[in-house]
Amino acid sequence: MASLAWLLIPLMAAIGAGLWGSWAGRNRKTAGDGVELEGYARFRAAMERSEAVTTRSDTLEKSPSDAV
């Protein structure tokens, strides 16, 4: 009888794993990629602005302390 009890442990583990697997693999309703794409567009716009500021500041006159 004790050996049958020990066989129930892996059986219950397999059933639990199957239930967890079906729950983890379910289809979830998602909002889509719109939010992520809008955030990426804002990021790119910010990077382009900072690049333009850096480029513009590089073209300004150099200070006398920069002259070697």
trRosetta pair geometry for C-beta under 8 A, 3 or more apart (Angstrom, degrees):
i j d omega theta_ij theta_ji phi_ij phi_ji
1 4 5.8 -52 -157 31 39 112
1 5 6.8 41 146 -20 66 101
2 5 5.5 -49 -154 31 39 115
2 6 6.7 38 149 -18 66 101
3 6 5.6 -52 -152 35 37 112
3 7 6.6 39 149 -21 65 103
4 7 5.5 -52 -150 34 37 113
4 8 6.8 46 150 -28 64 98
5 8 5.7 -47 -156 22 36 116
5 9 7.7 47 147 -29 60 91
6 9 6.0 -36 -164 10 42 115
7 10 6.7 -54 -163 38 44 99
7 11 6.4 43 145 -18 69 114
8 11 5.3 -62 -147 43 39 117
8 12 6.0 39 157 -21 74 105
9 12 6.1 -55 -147 36 26 106
9 13 6.4 26 153 -18 62 108
10 13 5.3 -54 -144 39 36 115
10 14 6.2 39 155 -22 68 103
11 14 5.8 -53 -149 34 30 110
11 15 6.5 28 152 -16 63 105
12 15 5.7 -53 -146 38 34 111
12 16 6.2 35 153 -19 66 107
13 16 5.7 -54 -146 39 30 112
13 17 6.2 32 154 -20 64 106
14 17 5.7 -52 -144 36 30 112
14 18 6.4 33 154 -20 63 105
15 18 5.7 -54 -150 35 31 112
15 19 6.5 30 153 -17 64 105
16 19 5.8 -54 -148 37 32 109
16 20 6.2 28 156 -16 66 108
17 20 5.7 -55 -143 40 30 109
17 21 6.1 33 156 -22 65 108
18 21 5.7 -54 -144 36 29 112
18 22 6.4 25 159 -16 63 105
19 22 6.0 -57 -148 37 29 106
19 23 6.4 25 154 -16 64 109
20 23 5.7 -59 -148 40 32 110
20 24 6.0 27 157 -17 68 110
21 24 5.9 -55 -138 40 28 107
21 25 6.0 12 165 -6 64 116
22 25 6.2 -65 -138 47 26 102
22 26 7.0 53 155 -58 59 87
23 26 6.1 -29 -160 -17 33 115
31 34 6.9 -96 139 43 93 99
31 35 6.0 30 110 -8 132 122
32 35 7.6 124 81 4 70 82
33 36 5.2 -63 -163 49 67 111
33 37 5.4 66 140 -26 91 107
34 37 5.9 -61 -143 39 26 108
34 38 6.3 25 160 -19 64 107
35 38 6.0 -56 -149 35 28 110
35 39 6.5 28 153 -17 62 107
36 39 5.7 -56 -150 37 32 112
36 40 6.4 32 153 -19 65 106
37 40 5.6 -52 -146 37 34 112
37 41 6.4 37 153 -21 65 103
38 41 5.6 -51 -148 34 33 113
38 42 6.6 34 152 -17 64 103
39 42 5.7 -53 -150 36 33 111
39 43 6.4 36 150 -21 65 105
40 43 5.4 -51 -148 35 35 116
40 44 6.4 35 154 -18 66 102
41 44 5.8 -51 -146 36 32 110
41 45 6.4 33 154 -19 63 105
42 45 5.7 -54 -148 37 32 112
42 46 6.4 31 154 -19 65 106
43 46 5.8 -57 -150 36 30 110
43 47 6.4 27 154 -17 65 107
44 47 5.7 -55 -146 38 33 110
44 48 6.3 33 155 -20 67 105
45 48 5.8 -54 -147 36 31 110
45 49 6.5 32 154 -19 63 105
46 49 5.7 -53 -149 35 32 112
46 50 6.5 26 155 -15 65 106
47 50 5.9 -55 -145 39 32 106
47 51 6.2 34 154 -20 65 107
48 51 5.6 -54 -145 37 31 113
48 52 6.4 34 154 -21 64 105
49 52 5.7 -54 -149 35 31 111
49 53 6.5 31 153 -18 64 104
50 53 5.6 -50 -148 35 35 112
50 54 6.4 36 153 -19 65 105
51 54 5.7 -53 -147 37 32 111
51 55 6.2 31 154 -18 66 107
52 55 5.8 -53 -143 38 31 110
52 56 6.2 30 157 -18 64 109
53 56 5.8 -57 -145 39 28 109
53 57 6.3 24 158 -16 64 109
54 57 6.0 -58 -145 38 28 107
54 58 6.4 32 154 -24 63 106
55 58 5.7 -54 -151 31 31 113
55 59 6.8 24 154 -16 63 106
56 59 6.0 -60 -153 34 34 107
56 60 7.3 48 149 -36 62 95
57 60 5.7 -34 -157 7 42 118
62 66 4.1 -100 174 73 113 144
62 67 6.8 131 113 -55 121 74
63 66 5.2 106 59 -5 68 101
64 67 5.7 -40 -160 14 48 116
